[in-house]
Amino acid sequence: MLSAVQLIDFMIRILVFSFLLSAVALTLAKPCETATFKAPNIVIIVADDLGWADVGFHSDRIPTPHIDRIAREGVELDHFYVFPMCSPTRAGLMTGRYPIRFGMARAVIPPWRHFGLDPDEVTLPEVLAKAGYEHRGIFGKWHLGHNDRKWHPNRQGFTHFHGHYNGAIDYFDLTREGERDWHLNDTPSSDQGYSTHLIAGAAGQFILEHAKGDAPYLCYVPFNAPHSPFQAPQEYLKKFAHLAEGNVRGKNKNLRQVVAAMVSCMDDGIGRILRAIDDSGEADDTIVWFFSDNGGVSAIADNNGSLRGNKLDVWDGGVRVAAAVRWPSGEIRGGRKILAPLSCIDVMPTLCKLTARGASSDFGNKPFDGLDVLDVLQSKRDRLDRELYFYNGQQGEQREKIAIRTPIWKLVVHGPNIATGEWQSAKHDRFLFRIDHDPNETTNLLTTNPGVAVRLAKKLIVHRRLQPKVSVGDYNTGRQMFIAPKDWIIR
């Protein structure tokens, strides 16, 4: 039998031992928690002018089993928004900011334009470089500046570029304005073949080469399909021969067939990329984010389903696009549909915050307009109280299109530049929709809700005034007498 003193001494020893054991356990646990976080590989796939109804999870028009797989194994983004045309969406993706802030919202960058993504903007690959992403590749269409080295992808954070600078290249001879526009980094490439095949092949090779390395990778795949010129391999045209007689608005009577063939070919290319991810053994640890850069073009009837409008419009048919995200190990449970309004400008802040778990959180000194939406993708939050803005001034300041969307309302204004403060002149067309109840924008509620329209218009005017004096400019300015440089070599 222990005495009282011995018993007290024994209990004290037990408590001290327990305390020391707990302290050691906590000390060991802290580095383990940091060490267990593995930054995911990131694959971003962007289609070009893909219509809302051009994917299998929205319509039976065109079978797209591989794009559908991303949505099935991940989450479908039912209200994913971009900008009305190519370059602005790419700029928003690369910066997480509204492209109007740095003069890239008005129009796409045409071949004859000396303009590009401001090097002072911090890009996604630049941030990921700080987070330990040693290999950062882009495969396909750049479209963010092409005639000065400061705008080249390799100067904007990418370590590897394989593709074309301009939009609308020929799919077979890889030319734009009569000169070959196909490059490996900053050197003209002698690759031969259909561009969609070349893009998918190069991206898949990059993934297999850099998977299972000491560092994660970024693989950005901006396909040029199904953007014009409308061209497809014969084997895919045969696959959609049943569409050959469809007449589209009295012209291009086989256009629907060709576009379906182009989409199907791109889908197979995406399947090739997904197989490379599977073969790498890192599918669970790889984020795959897919979306289109804008809505489908007006030449193809019903390619945006019941959504109003097309590419170049600020109606939802121009800016609400097919999208999906897959990341098995990131708690993104598959087979769900996200209804909250998300945007291409959310991609960068989401990925930056995610990868910064194990790195510096210094993303530059320019604030994001987009949001970190990982909790939405993981279904930890189902609502975003935010505003989204859309703008197109490609046809000049007298024919601008601009819109604002809130969780409830959407205001659309067509006409002269509203930066003057005027949005109700006889030259302006105005539309107000309860976008939560009327997603196809059928009923104009402007006259019954004038106070709402005024409140939203004030915000639109502030947004329009963000555009700096120097911007990309009107599309056709400088087109006459333009001669493309040999092989589109950047001097």
C-alpha positions in Angstrom: 0.0 0.0 0.0 1.4 3.4 -1.0 1.5 6.2 1.5 -0.4 9.4 0.8 2.9 11.2 0.0 4.0 8.4 -2.4 0.6 8.4 -4.1 0.7 12.1 -4.7 4.3 11.8 -6.0 3.2 9.0 -8.4 0.3 11.0 -9.7 2.5 14.1 -10.3 4.9 11.9 -12.3 2.0 10.6 -14.4 0.8 14.1 -15.1 4.2 15.4 -16.1 4.8 12.3 -18.3 1.4 12.9 -20.0 2.1 16.5 -20.5 5.5 15.8 -22.1 4.0 13.1 -24.3 1.3 15.5 -25.5 3.9 18.2 -26.2 6.0 15.8 -28.3 2.9 14.6 -30.2 1.9 18.2 -31.0 5.4 19.1 -32.1 5.6 16.1 -34.4 2.1 16.8 -35.8 2.7 20.3 -37.0 5.3 19.5 -39.6 3.3 16.5 -40.6 0.2 18.6 -41.4 2.3 20.8 -43.6 4.0 17.9 -45.3 0.8 16.1 -46.1 -0.5 18.9 -48.3 0.5 18.2 -51.9 -0.2 20.9 -54.3 -2.3 19.5 -57.2 -1.4 19.4 -60.8 -3.6 21.9 -62.7 -5.0 21.3 -66.2 -7.2 24.1 -67.6 -9.0 23.3 -70.9 -10.7 26.2 -72.8 -12.8 25.6 -75.9 -13.2 28.4 -78.5 -16.7 29.6 -79.4 -18.3 26.4 -78.0 -22.1 26.8 -77.8 -24.1 26.0 -74.6 -25.9 23.2 -76.4 -22.7 21.8 -77.9 -21.9 19.5 -75.0 -23.6 16.2 -74.2 -24.5 17.2 -70.6 -26.7 20.0 -72.0 -28.0 18.5 -75.3 -28.0 15.5 -77.5 -26.9 17.6 -80.5 -23.2 16.5 -80.4 -21.9 13.5 -78.4 -19.0 14.7 -76.2 -18.3 11.8 -73.9 -15.0 13.1 -72.7 -16.2 16.6 -71.8 -19.2 14.9 -70.2 -16.8 12.7 -68.1 -15.3 15.8 -66.5 -18.8 16.9 -65.5 -19.8 13.5 -64.3 -16.7 12.8 -62.3 -16.5 16.4 -61.0 -19.1 19.1 -60.8 -21.0 20.8 -63.5 -20.9 24.6 -63.3 -24.4 25.6 -64.4 -23.9 29.3 -64.1 -20.3 29.9 -65.3 -19.7 33.3 -66.8 -17.0 34.6 -69.1 -16.8 37.6 -71.4 -18.4 38.0 -74.9 -15.2 37.2 -76.9 -11.8 35.5 -77.0 -9.1 37.8 -75.7 -11.0 39.4 -72.7 -11.9 36.0 -71.3 -8.3 34.8 -71.6 -7.1 38.0 -69.9 -9.6 37.5 -67.1 -8.5 33.9 -66.6 -4.8 34.8 -66.5 -5.2 37.7 -64.0 -8.3 37.1 -62.0 -9.3 40.7 -62.8 -11.7 42.5 -65.1 -9.9 43.0 -68.4 -11.4 46.5 -68.7 -9.0 47.6 -66.0 -6.0 47.2 -68.3 -7.6 48.0 -71.6 -8.4 44.5 -72.8 -12.2 44.4 -72.6 -13.3 46.2 -75.8 -12.3 43.8 -78.5 -10.1 40.8 -79.3 -6.5 41.4 -80.4 -6.5 41.3 -84.2 -3.4 40.4 -86.2 -2.8 44.0 -87.1 -2.9 45.4 -83.5 0.2 46.4 -81.5 -1.3 45.6 -78.1 -1.1 42.8 -75.5 -1.6 41.8 -71.9 0.1 44.4 -69.7 3.3 42.9 -68.3 2.6 44.7 -65.0 -0.4 42.4 -64.5 0.5 39.4 -62.4 -0.5 36.2 -64.2 -1.6 32.8 -63.0 1.7 31.0 -64.1 3.8 33.7 -62.5 2.0 33.1 -59.1 2.2 29.3 -59.5 5.9 29.6 -60.2 6.3 31.1 -56.7 4.2 28.1 -55.3 6.7 25.6 -56.7 5.1 24.8 -60.1 8.4 24.3 -62.0 6.8 23.4 -65.4 4.0 25.6 -66.7 2.9 24.9 -70.3 0.5 26.4 -72.7 -0.7 24.5 -75.8 -2.9 26.2 -78.4 -4.2 29.7 -78.9 -2.5 32.5 -76.9 -4.4 35.6 -78.3 -3.0 38.0 -75.7 -0.4 39.9 -77.8 1.9 38.7 -80.6 4.2 41.4 -81.9 6.4 42.3 -79.0 8.5 39.9 -76.9 7.1 41.4 -73.7 3.7 39.9 -74.5 5.0 36.4 -75.4 3.7 33.5 -73.2 7.3 32.8 -72.1 7.5 36.3 -70.8 4.2 36.1 -69.0 5.0 33.2 -66.7 4.9 30.1 -69.0 8.0 27.9 -69.3 6.7 26.1 -72.4 4.6 27.3 -75.3 3.4 25.2 -78.3 0.8 26.7 -80.5 -0.3 29.9 -82.2 -0.4 33.6 -81.3 -3.5 34.7 -83.3 -7.0 33.6 -83.4 -8.7 32.1 -86.5 -5.7 30.3 -88.0 -6.2 27.7 -90.7 -6.6 24.3 -89.1 -4.6 22.5 -91.7 -1.9 24.8 -92.9 -1.7 26.7 -89.6 -1.6 30.1 -91.2 -3.1 33.5 -90.5 -3.0 36.4 -93.0 -1.0 34.2 -95.3 1.9 33.3 -92.8 2.4 30.2 -90.7 1.5 30.9 -87.1 2.8 27.8 -85.3 5.5 28.0 -82.7 7.5 26.1 -80.1 8.3 28.7 -77.5 9.5 31.7 -79.7 10.7 29.6 -82.6 8.6 28.7 -85.7 7.7 25.0 -85.6 7.6 22.8 -88.6 4.8 20.6 -87.2 2.3 19.4 -89.8 -1.3 18.3 -89.1 -4.7 19.4 -88.0 -4.3 21.9 -85.2 -6.7 20.2 -82.7 -4.7 17.0 -83.0 -1.4 18.8 -82.5 -2.6 20.7 -79.5 -4.0 17.6 -77.7 -0.9 15.6 -78.6 1.5 18.2 -77.2 -0.5 18.7 -74.0 -0.7 14.9 -73.4 3.0 14.5 -73.9 3.7 17.4 -71.5 1.6 15.8 -68.8 3.2 12.4 -69.1 6.7 14.0 -69.1 6.2 16.1 -66.0 3.9 13.9 -63.9 5.3 12.2 -60.8 8.1 14.8 -60.6 9.2 16.6 -57.5 6.9 19.5 -58.4 3.3 19.8 -59.6 2.7 21.2 -63.1 0.3 23.7 -64.9 -1.0 22.6 -68.3 -3.2 25.3 -70.0 -4.9 24.0 -73.1 -6.7 26.7 -75.1 -8.1 24.9 -78.1 -8.9 27.0 -81.2 -11.9 24.8 -81.9 -14.7 25.2 -82.9 -13.8 28.8 -83.9 -13.8 29.8 -87.6 -12.5 29.0 -90.2 -14.9 26.0 -90.1 -12.7 23.1 -91.1 -12.7 19.4 -90.0 -10.9 16.2 -90.9 -12.8 13.9 -93.3 -13.3 11.1 -90.8 -15.2 13.5 -88.5 -17.2 14.9 -91.4 -18.3 11.4 -92.3 -19.4 10.8 -88.7 -21.9 13.7 -89.0 -22.9 13.2 -92.6 -26.6 13.1 -91.5 -26.3 16.9 -90.8 -25.0 17.8 -94.2 -28.4 18.9 -95.6 -29.2 21.2 -92.8 -29.6 24.7 -94.2 -28.5 27.5 -91.8 -30.2 30.8 -92.7 -29.9 30.3 -96.4 -26.1 29.8 -96.5 -23.3 27.5 -95.4 -25.7 24.6 -95.7 -23.2 22.1 -94.2 -22.0 24.4 -91.5 -23.7 22.5 -88.7 -22.1 19.3 -89.9 -18.7 20.9 -89.9 -19.0 22.4 -86.5 -20.3 19.2 -85.0 -17.2 17.4 -86.5 -14.9 20.1 -85.1 -16.4 19.7 -81.6 -16.3 15.9 -81.8 -12.6 16.1 -82.8 -11.8 18.4 -79.9 -13.7 16.1 -77.5 -11.5 13.2 -78.6 -8.5 15.5 -78.1 -9.7 16.1 -74.5 -10.1 12.4 -74.1 -6.5 12.0 -75.1 -5.5 14.5 -72.4 -7.6 12.7 -69.8 -6.0 9.4 -70.7 -2.6 11.0 -70.2 -3.7 12.1 -66.8 -4.9 8.6 -66.0 -1.7 7.0 -67.3 0.4 9.4 -65.2 -1.2 7.8 -62.1 -2.0 11.2 -60.7 -5.6 11.7 -61.7 -6.9 12.0 -58.2 -4.3 14.8 -57.5 -5.0 16.7 -60.7 -7.5 19.6 -61.1 -9.2 19.6 -64.5 -11.1 22.8 -65.2 -13.0 23.0 -68.5 -15.0 25.9 -70.0 -15.6 27.8 -73.3 -14.3 31.3 -73.8 -17.7 32.6 -74.9 -21.0 31.4 -76.3 -21.5 29.9 -79.7 -21.7 32.0 -82.9 -24.9 33.2 -84.4 -24.4 31.4 -87.7 -25.3 28.1 -86.0 -29.0 27.9 -85.2 -29.8 26.9 -81.6 -26.2 26.2 -80.6 -26.8 28.1 -77.4 -30.0 26.2 -76.6 -32.7 28.4 -75.1 -30.3 31.0 -73.9 -30.7 34.4 -75.6 -28.0 35.7 -77.8 -24.6 34.5 -79.1 -20.9 35.3 -79.1 -20.3 39.1 -78.9 -23.5 39.6 -77.0 -23.8 40.4 -73.3 -27.0 38.3 -73.2 -26.5 35.0 -71.4 -26.1 33.2 -74.7 -22.8 35.1 -75.2 -21.4 34.9 -71.7 -22.9 31.9 -69.8 -21.0 28.8 -71.0 -20.6 25.1 -70.6 -18.2 24.4 -67.7 -17.1 21.7 -65.3 -14.4 21.0 -62.7 -12.9 17.7 -61.5 -10.6 17.1 -58.5 -11.2 13.8 -56.7 -8.7 14.3 -53.9 -9.8 17.9 -53.3 -13.2 17.0 -51.8 -15.0 18.0 -55.1 -17.5 15.2 -55.0 -18.6 14.1 -58.4 -22.0 14.1 -60.1 -23.3 17.4 -58.8 -24.4 20.7 -60.3 -23.3 24.1 -58.9 -25.9 26.8 -59.3 -24.1 29.7 -57.8 -22.8 32.2 -60.5 -19.1 31.7 -61.0 -16.7 33.4 -63.5 -13.5 32.9 -65.3 -12.0 35.6 -63.1 -12.5 33.2 -60.1 -10.1 30.6 -61.5 -6.9 32.4 -60.6 -7.8 33.5 -57.0 -9.2 30.0 -56.3 -6.0 28.3 -57.5 -3.7 30.9 -55.9 -5.3 30.5 -52.5 -5.3 26.7 -52.8 -1.7 26.4 -53.9 -0.5 29.0 -51.3 -1.1 26.5 -48.5 2.5 25.5 -48.9 4.0 28.7 -50.3 4.0 32.5 -50.1 0.6 34.1 -50.4 2.0 37.2 -52.2 -0.1 37.4 -55.3 1.1 40.9 -56.3 -0.2 44.3 -55.4 -3.3 44.4 -57.7 -6.5 43.1 -56.1 -8.5 40.3 -57.6 -12.0 41.0 -58.9 -12.7 37.3 -58.9 -13.3 35.2 -55.7 -11.8 32.1 -54.2 -14.7 29.7 -54.8 -13.2 26.4 -53.6 -15.8 26.2 -50.8 -18.5 26.5 -53.4 -17.0 23.8 -55.5 -16.8 21.6 -52.4 -20.5 22.4 -51.6 -19.6 24.0 -48.3 -21.4 27.2 -49.6 -24.1 27.4 -52.1 -24.7 31.1 -52.5 -22.5 34.0 -53.8 -23.8 37.6 -53.2 -21.8 39.2 -56.0 -22.0 41.3 -59.1 -20.7 40.3 -62.5 -20.0 42.7 -65.4 -19.8 42.1 -69.2 -18.7 44.5 -71.9 -18.2 44.6 -75.7 -17.1 47.7 -77.6 -15.6 45.9 -80.6 -17.8 47.8 -83.1 -16.9 51.3 -81.7 -18.1 53.5 -78.8 -21.5 54.2 -80.5 -22.5 50.6 -80.5 -21.3 49.2 -77.2 -22.9 46.4 -75.2 -22.6 46.3 -71.4 -24.4 44.4 -68.6 -24.4 43.7 -64.9 -25.7 40.6 -63.3 -26.6 40.2 -59.6 -28.0 37.1 -57.9 -31.5 38.4 -58.8 -31.3 41.0 -61.5 -29.6 41.6 -64.9 -29.4 45.0 -66.6 -28.4 45.2 -70.3 -27.6 48.4 -72.1 -26.9 48.8 -75.8 -25.8 52.0 -77.4 -23.2 54.8 -77.0 -20.5 54.7 -74.3 -22.2 55.1 -70.9 -19.0 56.4 -69.3 -20.5 59.8 -70.0 -23.2 59.0 -67.4 -25.9 58.8 -70.0 -27.7 55.5 -70.4 -31.3 56.5 -71.1 -31.0 58.4 -74.4 -33.0 57.6 -77.5 -29.9 55.9 -78.8 -29.8 53.4 -75.9 -31.7 50.2 -75.6 -32.3 49.0 -72.1 -33.4 45.7 -70.6 -34.0 44.6 -67.1 -34.6 40.9 -66.2 -35.2 38.9 -63.1 -32.4 36.6 -64.1 -33.0 34.2 -61.3 -36.6 33.5 -62.6 -36.0 34.3 -66.3 -32.7 32.8 -67.3 -33.6 33.1 -71.0 -34.1 36.9 -70.7 -37.6 37.0 -72.2 -39.5 39.6 -70.1 -38.2 43.2 -69.9 -39.1 44.6 -66.4 -37.5 48.0 -66.9 -40.7 50.0 -66.8 -42.1 48.3 -63.7 -38.8 48.4 -61.7 -37.2 51.8 -62.6 -35.5 52.1 -59.2 -33.6 48.8 -59.7 -32.5 49.9 -63.1 -31.2 53.2 -61.9 -29.3 51.6 -59.1 -27.7 49.0 -61.4 -26.9 51.6 -64.1 -24.9 53.6 -61.6 -22.7 50.6 -61.0 -22.4 49.9 -64.7 -21.3 53.5 -65.4 -18.5 53.2 -62.7 -17.4 49.9 -64.3 -17.3 51.4 -67.8 -15.1 54.3 -66.5 -12.4 51.8 -65.5 -11.2 51.6 -69.1 -7.9 53.4 -69.5 -7.3 55.8 -72.3 -5.0 53.3 -74.0 -6.9 50.1 -74.8 -7.0 47.5 -77.5 -9.2 49.7 -79.7 -11.8 48.9 -82.3 -11.3 45.7 -84.2 -10.9 46.9 -87.8 -8.6 49.9 -87.1 -5.3 49.4 -88.9 -6.6 46.4 -91.0 -6.0 48.0 -94.4 -2.6 47.4 -96.0 -1.5 45.2 -93.1 1.2 42.6 -94.0 1.9 39.8 -91.6 5.5 39.2 -90.5 7.2 36.1 -92.0 6.2 33.1 -89.9 4.8 35.5 -87.3 8.2 35.8 -85.7 8.3 38.2 -82.8 11.2 40.7 -83.1 
